[in-house]
Amino acid sequence: EIVLTQSPGTLSLSPGERATLSCRASQILSSSYLAWYQQKPGQAPRLLIYGASSRATGIPDRFRGSGSGTDFNLTISRLEPEDFAVYLCQQYSSLYTFGQGTKLEIK
Amino acid sequence: QLQLQESGPGLVKPSETLSLTCTVSGGSISGSSYYWDWVRQPPGKGLEWIGTIHYSGSTYYNPSLKSRVTISVDTSKDQFLLKLSSVTAADTAVYFCARHIPAAGAMGPFDSWGQGTLLTVSS
């Protein structure tokens, strides 16, 4: 099983700041088969990024995914109030596993 | 617009079998490119993939749950179903259904989700 480790566990920032979230895989992910999701309380996850760097339909360009191999990042360039949520990474290189999440909270 | 809606009993007793249904609307479950998924999230915890089915009947299961899980599809009703046997309190979770387009063999990112349904295991 591929284990995904996300860091930090919690990130405290202010609107307008830049956020960088990390996801590290225990094995190399084939063809960067990694996705990022945003989840707000009481809601289902929303797909943001797939293939490590491709934005899903309707996702603003302030969200950027990068990385390959075992190390991946999600960068939110200028935080909007609606961006404060939990972010999860998912690998689909070998079945599926999810990271434990990073909570992005307002400072 | 595609919509997925989970339905189920809400409460199941320990050792019984959990049964949940996901109804797809705004599209056909038989769309050849799509696969259909079950994911769960225990209260305050992370997401766990349960399994995946294609309308043809091909299934893929989480190895940690495989011995207890059956996923099936009813194309006439645009529904897919989850059965999880011998439940315990550890199976208490919000259960989501979802859809993906394959990108890595049969696997792919989940681009549509249901709202989720809480299932509690308690006597």
Interface residues (C-beta under 8 A of the other chain):
Chain A: E1 S30 S31 Y33 A35 Y37 Q43 A44 P45 R46 L47 Y50 G51 A56 T57 L88 Q90 Y92 S93 L95 Y96 T97 F98 G99 Q100 G101
Chain B: G46 L47 E48 W49 Y60 N62 P63 F96 A98 H100 A103 A104 M107 G108 P109 F110 D111 W113 G114 Q115 G116
